[in-house]
Amino acid sequence: MASSKVCLVAALSCFLLFTVFYNSTESASCCMSYSKRQPSLNRILGYNIQPITGSCDIRAIIFFYKDKQQRNRFLCAKPSKPWTMMAMKHVDDRRRKLD
């Protein structure tokens, strides 16, 4: 009897952890506003284009980069800004060189 209770508690704990992790990664992949930061172009690892969907109500470019402490970060940029277009071109050019 005690063994089944332990298994139930373990299963519920795993489910709770998975739910919290999933929700936190979902929020990181959906921009709700634009960032004013502009990291160095050399720190940018890549980007994704966020279209307007039900849960994401702005069009944005999500840049993934490493900060000075080498931690993974992301920022949301307005697609029409000159810096955004320059950063996307920089990433695309670097990818082409690797191919």
VOKERO-842060 format. One record per atom (N, C-alpha, C): residue number from 1; residue in one letter; chain; x, y, z. Coordinates in Angstrom, 2 decimals. Example, Ala and Ser with C-alpha at 12.3 -4.5 7.8 and 13.67 -1.06 7.14 Angstrom:
- 1_A_A_13.19_-5.69_7.80;
- 1_A_A_12.30_-4.50_7.80;
- 1_A_A_13.20_-3.30_7.80;
- 2_S_A_12.85_-2.25_7.08;
- 2_S_A_13.67_-1.06_7.14;
- 2_S_A_12.90_0.03_7.87;
END
This chain:
- 1_M_A_0.82_-1.20_0.00;
- 1_M_A_0.00_0.00_0.00;
- 1_M_A_0.86_1.26_0.00;
- 2_A_A_1.89_1.26_0.85;
- 2_A_A_2.77_2.43_0.92;
- 2_A_A_3.52_2.60_-0.40;
- 3_S_A_3.87_1.50_-1.03;
- 3_S_A_4.60_1.54_-2.28;
- 3_S_A_3.77_2.20_-3.38;
- 4_S_A_2.49_1.91_-3.44;
- 4_S_A_1.64_2.50_-4.46;
- 4_S_A_1.45_4.00_-4.21;
- 5_K_A_1.42_4.41_-2.95;
- 5_K_A_1.31_5.84_-2.64;
- 5_K_A_2.57_6.58_-3.06;
- 6_V_A_3.72_5.96_-2.84;
- 6_V_A_4.99_6.56_-3.24;
- 6_V_A_5.04_6.71_-4.77;
- 7_C_A_4.60_5.69_-5.47;
- 7_C_A_4.58_5.75_-6.93;
- 7_C_A_3.62_6.84_-7.42;
- 8_L_A_2.47_6.96_-6.79;
- 8_L_A_1.51_7.99_-7.17;
- 8_L_A_2.08_9.38_-6.93;
- 9_V_A_2.71_9.60_-5.78;
- 9_V_A_3.31_10.90_-5.47;
- 9_V_A_4.44_11.20_-6.46;
- 10_A_A_5.25_10.20_-6.80;
- 10_A_A_6.34_10.40_-7.75;
- 10_A_A_5.79_10.76_-9.14;
- 11_A_A_4.75_10.07_-9.57;
- 11_A_A_4.15_10.34_-10.88;
- 11_A_A_3.55_11.74_-10.92;
- 12_L_A_2.85_12.14_-9.87;
- 12_L_A_2.27_13.48_-9.82;
- 12_L_A_3.36_14.56_-9.79;
- 13_S_A_4.44_14.29_-9.08;
- 13_S_A_5.55_15.24_-9.03;
- 13_S_A_6.19_15.42_-10.41;
- 14_C_A_6.39_14.31_-11.10;
- 14_C_A_6.96_14.38_-12.45;
- 14_C_A_6.04_15.16_-13.39;
- 15_F_A_4.75_14.90_-13.29;
- 15_F_A_3.79_15.62_-14.12;
- 15_F_A_3.83_17.11_-13.82;
- 16_L_A_3.89_17.49_-12.56;
- 16_L_A_3.93_18.89_-12.17;
- 16_L_A_5.20_19.55_-12.69;
- 17_L_A_6.35_18.89_-12.56;
- 17_L_A_7.60_19.45_-13.06;
- 17_L_A_7.57_19.62_-14.57;
- 18_F_A_7.04_18.64_-15.27;
- 18_F_A_6.93_18.73_-16.72;
- 18_F_A_6.04_19.90_-17.12;
- 19_T_A_4.92_20.08_-16.45;
- 19_T_A_3.99_21.16_-16.75;
- 19_T_A_4.65_22.52_-16.53;
- 20_V_A_5.34_22.68_-15.43;
- 20_V_A_6.02_23.95_-15.14;
- 20_V_A_7.10_24.22_-16.18;
- 21_F_A_7.89_23.22_-16.53;
- 21_F_A_8.95_23.38_-17.52;
- 21_F_A_8.37_23.73_-18.88;
- 22_Y_A_7.33_23.03_-19.28;
- 22_Y_A_6.71_23.29_-20.58;
- 22_Y_A_6.17_24.71_-20.65;
- 23_N_A_5.49_25.16_-19.61;
- 23_N_A_4.94_26.51_-19.61;
- 23_N_A_6.03_27.57_-19.63;
- 24_S_A_7.13_27.34_-18.96;
- 24_S_A_8.20_28.33_-18.95;
- 24_S_A_8.88_28.41_-20.31;
- 25_T_A_9.05_27.30_-21.01;
- 25_T_A_9.66_27.36_-22.33;
- 25_T_A_8.69_27.94_-23.34;
- 26_E_A_7.42_27.74_-23.16;
- 26_E_A_6.43_28.31_-24.06;
- 26_E_A_6.46_29.83_-23.99;
- 27_S_A_6.59_30.39_-22.78;
- 27_S_A_6.61_31.84_-22.64;
- 27_S_A_7.88_32.42_-23.25;
- 28_A_A_9.00_31.70_-23.23;
- 28_A_A_10.23_32.19_-23.81;
- 28_A_A_10.16_32.21_-25.33;
- 29_S_A_9.27_31.44_-25.93;
- 29_S_A_9.19_31.39_-27.37;
- 29_S_A_8.11_32.29_-27.93;
- 30_C_A_7.50_33.11_-27.09;
- 30_C_A_6.44_34.01_-27.53;
- 30_C_A_6.71_35.41_-26.99;
- 31_C_A_6.98_36.33_-27.89;
- 31_C_A_7.25_37.72_-27.48;
- 31_C_A_5.94_38.47_-27.26;
- 32_M_A_5.89_39.19_-26.16;
- 32_M_A_4.74_40.02_-25.86;
- 32_M_A_5.06_41.51_-26.02;
- 33_S_A_6.37_41.82_-26.08;
- 33_S_A_6.82_43.20_-26.29;
- 33_S_A_8.22_43.15_-26.90;
- 34_Y_A_8.69_44.31_-27.35;
- 34_Y_A_10.01_44.39_-27.97;
- 34_Y_A_11.05_44.83_-26.94;
- 35_S_A_12.25_44.28_-27.08;
- 35_S_A_13.36_44.62_-26.20;
- 35_S_A_14.09_45.85_-26.75;
- 36_K_A_14.68_46.62_-25.85;
- 36_K_A_15.49_47.77_-26.27;
- 36_K_A_16.96_47.39_-26.36;
- 37_R_A_17.34_46.23_-25.82;
- 37_R_A_18.73_45.78_-25.85;
- 37_R_A_19.16_45.41_-27.26;
- 38_Q_A_20.44_45.61_-27.52;
- 38_Q_A_21.03_45.20_-28.79;
- 38_Q_A_22.39_44.57_-28.49;
- 39_P_A_22.42_43.27_-28.28;
- 39_P_A_23.72_42.63_-27.99;
- 39_P_A_24.65_42.71_-29.19;
- 40_S_A_25.92_42.51_-28.94;
- 40_S_A_26.91_42.49_-30.00;
- 40_S_A_26.52_41.42_-31.03;
- 41_L_A_26.71_41.75_-32.29;
- 41_L_A_26.34_40.80_-33.35;
- 41_L_A_27.10_39.49_-33.22;
- 42_N_A_28.30_39.53_-32.70;
- 42_N_A_29.09_38.30_-32.55;
- 42_N_A_28.53_37.36_-31.49;
- 43_R_A_27.72_37.86_-30.58;
- 43_R_A_27.13_37.03_-29.53;
- 43_R_A_25.86_36.32_-29.99;
- 44_I_A_25.26_36.79_-31.07;
- 44_I_A_23.99_36.22_-31.54;
- 44_I_A_24.24_34.85_-32.17;
- 45_L_A_23.51_33.86_-31.68;
- 45_L_A_23.66_32.49_-32.17;
- 45_L_A_22.69_32.16_-33.30;
- 46_G_A_21.52_32.79_-33.27;
- 46_G_A_20.50_32.50_-34.27;
- 46_G_A_19.24_33.29_-33.99;
- 47_Y_A_18.23_33.04_-34.78;
- 47_Y_A_16.95_33.73_-34.58;
- 47_Y_A_15.81_32.90_-35.11;
- 48_N_A_14.62_33.23_-34.64;
- 48_N_A_13.36_32.67_-35.14;
- 48_N_A_12.44_33.82_-35.48;
- 49_I_A_11.58_33.60_-36.45;
- 49_I_A_10.57_34.60_-36.81;
- 49_I_A_9.27_34.21_-36.14;
- 50_Q_A_8.72_35.14_-35.36;
- 50_Q_A_7.46_34.89_-34.67;
- 50_Q_A_6.32_35.55_-35.45;
- 51_P_A_5.43_34.75_-36.02;
- 51_P_A_4.25_35.34_-36.67;
- 51_P_A_3.19_35.68_-35.62;
- 52_I_A_2.20_36.42_-36.03;
- 52_I_A_1.08_36.71_-35.12;
- 52_I_A_0.20_35.47_-35.07;
- 53_T_A_0.00_34.94_-33.85;
- 53_T_A_-0.88_33.78_-33.65;
- 53_T_A_-1.83_34.10_-32.51;
- 54_G_A_-2.59_33.12_-32.11;
- 54_G_A_-3.55_33.33_-31.02;
- 54_G_A_-2.91_33.77_-29.72;
- 55_S_A_-1.79_33.14_-29.35;
- 55_S_A_-1.16_33.48_-28.08;
- 55_S_A_-0.05_34.52_-28.22;
- 56_C_A_0.47_34.72_-29.42;
- 56_C_A_1.53_35.69_-29.67;
- 56_C_A_0.95_36.81_-30.52;
- 57_D_A_0.71_37.96_-29.91;
- 57_D_A_-0.04_39.00_-30.61;
- 57_D_A_0.80_40.06_-31.30;
- 58_I_A_2.13_39.87_-31.38;
- 58_I_A_2.97_40.79_-32.15;
- 58_I_A_3.89_39.99_-33.06;
- 59_R_A_4.23_40.58_-34.20;
- 59_R_A_5.21_39.97_-35.09;
- 59_R_A_6.57_40.38_-34.55;
- 60_A_A_7.48_39.42_-34.41;
- 60_A_A_8.78_39.72_-33.82;
- 60_A_A_9.85_38.77_-34.35;
- 61_I_A_11.09_39.19_-34.17;
- 61_I_A_12.24_38.34_-34.43;
- 61_I_A_12.83_37.99_-33.07;
- 62_I_A_12.93_36.70_-32.77;
- 62_I_A_13.48_36.26_-31.48;
- 62_I_A_14.93_35.88_-31.71;
- 63_F_A_15.84_36.68_-31.15;
- 63_F_A_17.27_36.41_-31.26;
- 63_F_A_17.73_35.62_-30.04;
- 64_F_A_18.55_34.60_-30.29;
- 64_F_A_19.16_33.80_-29.23;
- 64_F_A_20.63_34.18_-29.18;
- 65_Y_A_21.12_34.49_-27.98;
- 65_Y_A_22.51_34.93_-27.86;
- 65_Y_A_23.08_34.52_-26.51;
- 66_K_A_24.38_34.67_-26.36;
- 66_K_A_25.08_34.43_-25.09;
- 66_K_A_25.43_35.78_-24.49;
- 67_D_A_25.14_35.95_-23.20;
- 67_D_A_25.54_37.20_-22.54;
- 67_D_A_27.01_37.12_-22.12;
- 68_K_A_27.49_38.14_-21.43;
- 68_K_A_28.91_38.20_-21.06;
- 68_K_A_29.32_37.06_-20.14;
- 69_Q_A_28.38_36.52_-19.39;
- 69_Q_A_28.67_35.38_-18.50;
- 69_Q_A_28.45_34.05_-19.21;
- 70_Q_A_28.26_34.09_-20.54;
- 70_Q_A_28.06_32.90_-21.37;
- 70_Q_A_26.76_32.16_-21.05;
- 71_R_A_25.77_32.88_-20.54;
- 71_R_A_24.44_32.28_-20.31;
- 71_R_A_23.59_32.48_-21.56;
- 72_N_A_22.77_31.51_-21.87;
- 72_N_A_21.87_31.61_-23.01;
- 72_N_A_20.75_32.59_-22.69;
- 73_R_A_20.51_33.51_-23.61;
- 73_R_A_19.47_34.54_-23.47;
- 73_R_A_18.70_34.66_-24.78;
- 74_F_A_17.58_35.35_-24.71;
- 74_F_A_16.85_35.67_-25.93;
- 74_F_A_16.31_37.08_-25.80;
- 75_L_A_16.04_37.70_-26.93;
- 75_L_A_15.40_39.01_-26.93;
- 75_L_A_14.47_39.09_-28.11;
- 76_C_A_13.49_39.92_-27.97;
- 76_C_A_12.47_40.11_-29.00;
- 76_C_A_12.71_41.44_-29.68;
- 77_A_A_12.86_41.43_-31.00;
- 77_A_A_13.16_42.64_-31.76;
- 77_A_A_12.05_42.93_-32.76;
- 78_K_A_11.84_44.21_-32.99;
- 78_K_A_10.85_44.64_-33.97;
- 78_K_A_11.41_44.39_-35.37;
- 79_P_A_10.69_43.67_-36.23;
- 79_P_A_11.21_43.29_-37.55;
- 79_P_A_11.60_44.47_-38.44;
- 80_S_A_10.95_45.61_-38.30;
- 80_S_A_11.20_46.73_-39.20;
- 80_S_A_12.38_47.60_-38.78;
- 81_K_A_12.96_47.36_-37.63;
- 81_K_A_14.09_48.17_-37.16;
- 81_K_A_15.35_47.85_-37.96;
- 82_P_A_16.15_48.86_-38.27;
- 82_P_A_17.39_48.62_-39.02;
- 82_P_A_18.35_47.65_-38.31;
- 83_W_A_18.47_47.76_-36.98;
- 83_W_A_19.37_46.86_-36.27;
- 83_W_A_18.92_45.41_-36.42;
- 84_T_A_17.61_45.18_-36.38;
- 84_T_A_17.07_43.82_-36.51;
- 84_T_A_17.43_43.22_-37.87;
- 85_M_A_17.23_44.01_-38.91;
- 85_M_A_17.54_43.51_-40.26;
- 85_M_A_19.04_43.26_-40.43;
- 86_M_A_19.86_44.13_-39.85;
- 86_M_A_21.31_43.95_-39.91;
- 86_M_A_21.74_42.69_-39.16;
- 87_A_A_21.14_42.45_-37.99;
- 87_A_A_21.48_41.27_-37.19;
- 87_A_A_21.05_39.98_-37.91;
- 88_M_A_19.89_39.99_-38.53;
- 88_M_A_19.43_38.81_-39.28;
- 88_M_A_20.38_38.53_-40.44;
- 89_K_A_20.80_39.58_-41.15;
- 89_K_A_21.73_39.40_-42.27;
- 89_K_A_23.06_38.86_-41.77;
- 90_H_A_23.53_39.34_-40.63;
- 90_H_A_24.78_38.87_-40.06;
- 90_H_A_24.71_37.36_-39.76;
- 91_V_A_23.61_36.93_-39.16;
- 91_V_A_23.43_35.51_-38.83;
- 91_V_A_23.34_34.68_-40.12;
- 92_D_A_22.57_35.17_-41.10;
- 92_D_A_22.42_34.44_-42.36;
- 92_D_A_23.75_34.31_-43.10;
- 93_D_A_24.53_35.40_-43.13;
- 93_D_A_25.85_35.36_-43.79;
- 93_D_A_26.77_34.36_-43.10;
- 94_R_A_26.75_34.35_-41.77;
- 94_R_A_27.60_33.42_-41.03;
- 94_R_A_27.19_31.98_-41.30;
- 95_R_A_25.90_31.71_-41.39;
- 95_R_A_25.41_30.36_-41.70;
- 95_R_A_25.85_29.93_-43.11;
- 96_R_A_25.77_30.87_-44.06;
- 96_R_A_26.17_30.53_-45.45;
- 96_R_A_27.64_30.16_-45.51;
- 97_K_A_28.47_30.84_-44.74;
- 97_K_A_29.90_30.54_-44.72;
- 97_K_A_30.17_29.13_-44.18;
- 98_L_A_29.33_28.68_-43.25;
- 98_L_A_29.51_27.35_-42.66;
- 98_L_A_29.04_26.24_-43.59;
- 99_D_A_28.13_26.56_-44.49;
- 99_D_A_27.58_25.53_-45.42;
- 99_D_A_28.50_25.24_-46.53;
END
